[in-house]
Every structure is written in C-alpha cells, then in structure tokens.
Amino acid sequence: MYKHIAPEIWDNYELIDSGNGEKLERFGSQVLARPEPQALWDKKLNPQEWQQKANAYFIKKKGSHEKENEWGEWKLKPKTLEQWTIDYNLGDSNLKFRLGLTNFKHVGIFPEQASNWNFIYSTIKKQYQPNYSVLNLFAYTGGASLAAKAAGATVTHVDSVKQVVNWARENMEHSNLSDIRWIVDDVVKFVNREVRRGNKYNAIILDPPAYGRGTNGEKWILEENILDLLKQCQELLLNNNGFVLLNLYSMGFSPTIAENLVNSVFNVKSIESGELCVIDSFGRQLPLGIFSRAII
C-alpha cells in the first residue's frame, strides 16, 4: 500500500477548493485560481465564490494545450501583489520563499513538496557527519536545497534556467542561509562531468520535469532519459549513510514506476513511495506528484 502524503498544518498555505480542471489556493495573503489538469471532479464552491475569493485568476493563452506547460497571463484585482513572501517552519529554521506570478502559472513553490522538505531535513539530521553533501538536480527555486542547508549539509544546486537559480538564491538569502553552491547547467551534462571528476555525494535529490531543455537547448524527455541519469547518479553516491529522493510529475506515472527505478539502480536499505497530495477544505485529496525516498 503506497502512502498518500499531504503537508501538515501550514498557516501560510491552504487549498480552498478544487475541481473542473482548476484549483483555488491561498499563499499567505494572496488567493490564486489557476489550472490543475488532475482536478477532474466538480468544484464545491460556485463560480461567483471563486471570483470573490481570488486575488488573481490565471487565464490560459489560446493554443496552450500541453497540460504540464500551460501558459497565459494573470488577471489581477486592484492592489493584488505580484511578488510577496511566505514562511515555512522547519525544525529550528524558518524558510522564507519569495513568490511571484509567472506566465507558466507557477508561483515559485510547490506546496506538496513540504513533506519532502521534512524528510530531507530530518534524515540529514539523523545521518549527519562533517561535510555531509547533497546534490539537488532540477532544483528549481530551491525548497529542497534550503531544507538540506538548514539541516547542516553542504549543498550543490543544479538547474538549467538562470532565472530560477537566481530566484533560489533570493530564497536562501531571505531564509538567512548561505554558501549553497549554485550551478546553471544541463543536469545530464553536469552529472556526467561529476562522474569523470570522481566527485561523491551522501545524498541526491532529483525532481525532473516530463519535458525540458538544457542551457544549450538539450532535449529532456523523462521516459527516455531518467534511467540513464539515475545510473550516472549511482556513480556519484557514497552508498553509505545517505539517501536518494526521486520526484516525478508526469501524468500517468505511478509510485510503482518510481520505486522500481530507484530499486533497480541503487543499493537500497529501505524505501517508501507514494503520492504527494494536497487536501482541499472539503477533505478531497488532490494528487500532484509521485515520489520514492530511499535510504542508501
């Protein structure tokens, strides 16, 4: 039986309603309505209630049909903030994230990942030794990097998009953390170079998209590339006193796929897999990704 994991009580985030291909969320002081292809059921609140509650509504651009890469623009009510910050308490640390409205419907944080931040933080604390090193691949705006750094690890953060790496650096500074190693590079090329250099890490976090492009237009297709990348990552692991965390977002993938991938490549001592969910105010679970977390 796989786990369905939702964030614990978080004052700065709430999924108010979901359904009919959309979700209504509160991030701190701002309430946002945006597309969510997995919300196939009916909404509980009526359209007038959504319009009344939402500070900003994401409107898909005509011709934007790729479910994982919807793009468009935000329709804002007067005085709506286009950038703001929210906090997340993690152990002795207070992580702070700068949020913003992007034309790809994202806001700079994936709330369902809070469960993984807790895992990263607590596992590093348990396993900690001097120079405990973490490699975070496809690292986006850095939630997992901040969690690892807050636990005392040496962190290398890799993403191919310079703007989101700069965004992650902002989050580090807002969180009163320092000394994360920032790498703007194609993940596959970086990992291959690290293997040739003989570098090693205690833990590796991977959060690959279904589709993507590297710094020089390198094509990433999850189904075609993930196994080879994991095999290269295995070469980077110390295989003692560490972990591997794999997140997958592609619709149609199951936790079984993630677990089989991890089990087939790494020397696993224990493993848990499941769905990352957020529960709306009516008690319905909205699945937003799958994970496999293995102690190595």
C-alpha positions as a Python dict, from the first residue, in 0.01 Angstrom:
ca = {
    (1, 'M'): (0, 0, 0),
    (2, 'Y'): (155, 327, -110),
    (3, 'K'): (136, 638, 102),
    (4, 'H'): (-70, 945, 18),
    (5, 'I'): (117, 1227, 188),
    (6, 'A'): (-14, 1579, 235),
    (7, 'P'): (157, 1874, 406),
    (8, 'E'): (95, 1910, 777),
    (9, 'I'): (-86, 2221, 901),
    (10, 'W'): (79, 2519, 733),
    (11, 'D'): (-53, 2862, 822),
    (12, 'N'): (78, 3017, 501),
    (13, 'Y'): (-82, 2773, 258),
    (14, 'E'): (-435, 2642, 201),
    (15, 'L'): (-606, 2460, -85),
    (16, 'I'): (-951, 2615, -62),
    (17, 'D'): (-1128, 2429, -342),
    (18, 'S'): (-1050, 2217, -648),
    (19, 'G'): (-1238, 2081, -948),
    (20, 'N'): (-1328, 2124, -1314),
    (21, 'G'): (-962, 2149, -1406),
    (22, 'E'): (-873, 2425, -1158),
    (23, 'K'): (-756, 2485, -801),
    (24, 'L'): (-814, 2776, -565),
    (25, 'E'): (-522, 2829, -325),
    (26, 'R'): (-414, 3073, -57),
    (27, 'F'): (-45, 3157, -35),
    (28, 'G'): (-7, 3384, 265),
    (29, 'S'): (-226, 3686, 198),
    (30, 'Q'): (-294, 3610, -169),
    (31, 'V'): (-561, 3376, -309),
    (32, 'L'): (-496, 3243, -659),
    (33, 'A'): (-707, 3048, -909),
    (34, 'R'): (-514, 2853, -1170),
    (35, 'P'): (-540, 2542, -1392),
    (36, 'E'): (-496, 2194, -1244),
    (37, 'P'): (-542, 1913, -1501),
    (38, 'Q'): (-577, 1642, -1232),
    (39, 'A'): (-879, 1806, -1065),
    (40, 'L'): (-1139, 1621, -1273),
    (41, 'W'): (-1428, 1640, -1023),
    (42, 'D'): (-1677, 1921, -970),
    (43, 'K'): (-1591, 2226, -763),
    (44, 'K'): (-1771, 2266, -433),
    (45, 'L'): (-1786, 2646, -446),
    (46, 'N'): (-1976, 2822, -723),
    (47, 'P'): (-1807, 3047, -985),
    (48, 'Q'): (-1913, 3365, -802),
    (49, 'E'): (-1744, 3243, -482),
    (50, 'W'): (-1423, 3168, -673),
    (51, 'Q'): (-1426, 3512, -832),
    (52, 'Q'): (-1496, 3676, -498),
    (53, 'K'): (-1214, 3494, -316),
    (54, 'A'): (-942, 3505, -583),
    (55, 'N'): (-697, 3797, -591),
    (56, 'A'): (-566, 3672, -925),
    (57, 'Y'): (-703, 3434, -1190),
    (58, 'F'): (-479, 3259, -1442),
    (59, 'I'): (-613, 3273, -1799),
    (60, 'K'): (-466, 3017, -2038),
    (61, 'K'): (-339, 3151, -2368),
    (62, 'K'): (-521, 3026, -2675),
    (63, 'G'): (-339, 2725, -2813),
    (64, 'S'): (-185, 2631, -2478),
    (65, 'H'): (-276, 2264, -2471),
    (66, 'E'): (25, 2095, -2311),
    (67, 'K'): (-102, 2002, -1966),
    (68, 'E'): (238, 2021, -1799),
    (69, 'N'): (328, 2353, -1965),
    (70, 'E'): (20, 2570, -1971),
    (71, 'W'): (99, 2934, -2033),
    (72, 'G'): (-100, 3254, -2034),
    (73, 'E'): (-148, 3556, -1811),
    (74, 'W'): (-286, 3652, -1472),
    (75, 'K'): (-596, 3866, -1436),
    (76, 'L'): (-543, 4067, -1117),
    (77, 'K'): (-779, 4250, -889),
    (78, 'P'): (-670, 4601, -783),
    (79, 'K'): (-390, 4607, -520),
    (80, 'T'): (-303, 4241, -578),
    (81, 'L'): (64, 4172, -507),
    (82, 'E'): (268, 4035, -796),
    (83, 'Q'): (552, 3940, -559),
    (84, 'W'): (538, 3853, -189),
    (85, 'T'): (696, 3614, 64),
    (86, 'I'): (570, 3328, 279),
    (87, 'D'): (736, 3130, 559),
    (88, 'Y'): (773, 2760, 631),
    (89, 'N'): (893, 2643, 973),
    (90, 'L'): (1136, 2353, 952),
    (91, 'G'): (1299, 2235, 1272),
    (92, 'D'): (1498, 2526, 1413),
    (93, 'S'): (1484, 2713, 1083),
    (94, 'N'): (1232, 2945, 923),
    (95, 'L'): (1246, 2906, 546),
    (96, 'K'): (1122, 3205, 352),
    (97, 'F'): (1014, 3192, -11),
    (98, 'R'): (965, 3481, -249),
    (99, 'L'): (658, 3411, -462),
    (100, 'G'): (565, 3567, -794),
    (101, 'L'): (310, 3531, -1073),
    (102, 'T'): (470, 3374, -1383),
    (103, 'N'): (324, 3329, -1729),
    (104, 'F'): (353, 2949, -1687),
    (105, 'K'): (101, 2954, -1399),
    (106, 'H'): (370, 2869, -1140),
    (107, 'V'): (434, 3090, -838),
    (108, 'G'): (779, 2968, -728),
    (109, 'I'): (679, 2698, -483),
    (110, 'F'): (512, 2356, -491),
    (111, 'P'): (334, 2320, -153),
    (112, 'E'): (303, 1942, -177),
    (113, 'Q'): (683, 1927, -154),
    (114, 'A'): (671, 2028, 214),
    (115, 'S'): (661, 1657, 304),
    (116, 'N'): (987, 1606, 117),
    (117, 'W'): (1147, 1907, 288),
    (118, 'N'): (1062, 1747, 623),
    (119, 'F'): (1213, 1416, 507),
    (120, 'I'): (1531, 1582, 381),
    (121, 'Y'): (1578, 1785, 699),
    (122, 'S'): (1509, 1501, 945),
    (123, 'T'): (1712, 1241, 751),
    (124, 'I'): (2019, 1464, 730),
    (125, 'K'): (1990, 1543, 1100),
    (126, 'K'): (1984, 1170, 1180),
    (127, 'Q'): (2266, 1078, 942),
    (128, 'Y'): (2474, 1392, 985),
    (129, 'Q'): (2850, 1382, 975),
    (130, 'P'): (3103, 1658, 887),
    (131, 'N'): (3087, 1759, 519),
    (132, 'Y'): (2760, 1570, 458),
    (133, 'S'): (2697, 1659, 93),
    (134, 'V'): (2372, 1683, -103),
    (135, 'L'): (2327, 1717, -480),
    (136, 'N'): (1993, 1868, -583),
    (137, 'L'): (1915, 1819, -954),
    (138, 'F'): (1644, 2003, -1149),
    (139, 'A'): (1639, 2211, -831),
    (140, 'Y'): (1406, 2496, -941),
    (141, 'T'): (1363, 2767, -674),
    (142, 'G'): (1536, 2565, -408),
    (143, 'G'): (1293, 2436, -144),
    (144, 'A'): (1484, 2108, -113),
    (145, 'S'): (1819, 2290, -121),
    (146, 'L'): (1710, 2515, 165),
    (147, 'A'): (1588, 2217, 369),
    (148, 'A'): (1922, 2039, 323),
    (149, 'K'): (2120, 2352, 406),
    (150, 'A'): (1909, 2422, 715),
    (151, 'A'): (1998, 2070, 837),
    (152, 'G'): (2369, 2149, 806),
    (153, 'A'): (2459, 1985, 475),
    (154, 'T'): (2691, 2110, 202),
    (155, 'V'): (2455, 2166, -91),
    (156, 'T'): (2506, 2177, -469),
    (157, 'H'): (2201, 2315, -652),
    (158, 'V'): (2174, 2248, -1027),
    (159, 'D'): (1919, 2386, -1274),
    (160, 'S'): (1944, 2483, -1640),
    (161, 'V'): (1746, 2808, -1605),
    (162, 'K'): (1948, 3102, -1476),
    (163, 'Q'): (1642, 3299, -1366),
    (164, 'V'): (1516, 3025, -1134),
    (165, 'V'): (1865, 2970, -989),
    (166, 'N'): (1874, 3343, -910),
    (167, 'W'): (1528, 3304, -756),
    (168, 'A'): (1657, 3017, -540),
    (169, 'R'): (1949, 3235, -429),
    (170, 'E'): (1698, 3501, -320),
    (171, 'N'): (1514, 3239, -115),
    (172, 'M'): (1838, 3136, 52),
    (173, 'E'): (1911, 3497, 147),
    (174, 'H'): (1554, 3556, 269),
    (175, 'S'): (1593, 3242, 486),
    (176, 'N'): (1917, 3368, 646),
    (177, 'L'): (2113, 3077, 500),
    (178, 'S'): (2436, 3089, 299),
    (179, 'D'): (2701, 2904, 99),
    (180, 'I'): (2486, 2692, -132),
    (181, 'R'): (2682, 2608, -447),
    (182, 'W'): (2484, 2735, -748),
    (183, 'I'): (2524, 2564, -1087),
    (184, 'V'): (2345, 2680, -1404),
    (185, 'D'): (2389, 2385, -1637),
    (186, 'D'): (2221, 2099, -1818),
    (187, 'V'): (2170, 1837, -1547),
    (188, 'V'): (2278, 1538, -1758),
    (189, 'K'): (2599, 1709, -1872),
    (190, 'F'): (2680, 1823, -1517),
    (191, 'V'): (2629, 1474, -1372),
    (192, 'N'): (2847, 1318, -1643),
    (193, 'R'): (3126, 1565, -1564),
    (194, 'E'): (3097, 1496, -1191),
    (195, 'V'): (3134, 1123, -1258),
    (196, 'R'): (3451, 1188, -1462),
    (197, 'R'): (3587, 1411, -1184),
    (198, 'G'): (3526, 1137, -929),
    (199, 'N'): (3315, 1359, -703),
    (200, 'K'): (3088, 1193, -447),
    (201, 'Y'): (2776, 1290, -252),
    (202, 'N'): (2597, 1146, 50),
    (203, 'A'): (2252, 1220, -93),
    (204, 'I'): (2095, 1301, -429),
    (205, 'I'): (1760, 1467, -493),
    (206, 'L'): (1604, 1456, -841),
    (207, 'D'): (1294, 1648, -944),
    (208, 'P'): (1288, 1610, -1324),
    (209, 'P'): (1017, 1754, -1548),
    (210, 'A'): (829, 1546, -1801),
    (211, 'Y'): (987, 1756, -2076),
    (212, 'G'): (1259, 2016, -2065),
    (213, 'R'): (1550, 2193, -2230),
    (214, 'G'): (1907, 2235, -2107),
    (215, 'T'): (2116, 2553, -2117),
    (216, 'N'): (2200, 2497, -2486),
    (217, 'G'): (1867, 2352, -2591),
    (218, 'E'): (1946, 1994, -2489),
    (219, 'K'): (1625, 1792, -2504),
    (220, 'W'): (1499, 1612, -2192),
    (221, 'I'): (1220, 1351, -2220),
    (222, 'L'): (1151, 1179, -1889),
    (223, 'E'): (1066, 833, -2021),
    (224, 'E'): (1374, 824, -2245),
    (225, 'N'): (1634, 978, -2014),
    (226, 'I'): (1555, 906, -1649),
    (227, 'L'): (1704, 555, -1621),
    (228, 'D'): (2040, 655, -1770),
    (229, 'L'): (2056, 961, -1545),
    (230, 'L'): (1987, 751, -1235),
    (231, 'K'): (2264, 510, -1334),
    (232, 'Q'): (2505, 803, -1358),
    (233, 'C'): (2385, 931, -1021),
    (234, 'Q'): (2461, 592, -868),
    (235, 'E'): (2827, 654, -962),
    (236, 'L'): (2818, 975, -754),
    (237, 'L'): (2680, 821, -434),
    (238, 'L'): (2896, 722, -140),
    (239, 'N'): (2648, 434, -82),
    (240, 'N'): (2678, 471, 293),
    (241, 'N'): (2479, 689, 528),
    (242, 'G'): (2278, 872, 263),
    (243, 'F'): (1956, 882, 64),
    (244, 'V'): (1802, 921, -280),
    (245, 'L'): (1482, 1118, -334),
    (246, 'L'): (1308, 1096, -672),
    (247, 'N'): (1004, 1309, -761),
    (248, 'L'): (803, 1254, -1079),
    (249, 'Y'): (519, 1472, -1207),
    (250, 'S'): (430, 1317, -1542),
    (251, 'M'): (60, 1230, -1554),
    (252, 'G'): (12, 856, -1589),
    (253, 'F'): (320, 763, -1387),
    (254, 'S'): (259, 562, -1071),
    (255, 'P'): (460, 525, -748),
    (256, 'T'): (542, 173, -864),
    (257, 'I'): (743, 317, -1154),
    (258, 'A'): (938, 550, -926),
    (259, 'E'): (1009, 273, -675),
    (260, 'N'): (1115, 23, -942),
    (261, 'L'): (1353, 279, -1092),
    (262, 'V'): (1518, 352, -758),
    (263, 'N'): (1533, -13, -653),
    (264, 'S'): (1682, -122, -984),
    (265, 'V'): (1972, 124, -970),
    (266, 'F'): (2069, 188, -608),
    (267, 'N'): (2174, -28, -313),
    (268, 'V'): (1862, 36, -109),
    (269, 'K'): (1837, -34, 264),
    (270, 'S'): (1479, 89, 298),
    (271, 'I'): (1235, 267, 69),
    (272, 'E'): (897, 439, 80),
    (273, 'S'): (698, 554, -220),
    (274, 'G'): (363, 718, -281),
    (275, 'E'): (173, 1021, -399),
    (276, 'L'): (221, 1378, -285),
    (277, 'C'): (-122, 1529, -229),
    (278, 'V'): (-280, 1847, -102),
    (279, 'I'): (-617, 1823, 75),
    (280, 'D'): (-875, 2089, -1),
    (281, 'S'): (-1103, 2241, 261),
    (282, 'F'): (-1371, 1984, 172),
    (283, 'G'): (-1141, 1690, 252),
    (284, 'R'): (-1062, 1584, -103),
    (285, 'Q'): (-707, 1477, -188),
    (286, 'L'): (-558, 1640, -496),
    (287, 'P'): (-262, 1429, -622),
    (288, 'L'): (21, 1648, -751),
    (289, 'G'): (314, 1412, -798),
    (290, 'I'): (473, 1083, -701),
    (291, 'F'): (786, 1014, -500),
    (292, 'S'): (1025, 743, -395),
    (293, 'R'): (1257, 803, -99),
    (294, 'A'): (1530, 550, -29),
    (295, 'I'): (1786, 522, 246),
    (296, 'I'): (2115, 407, 93),
}
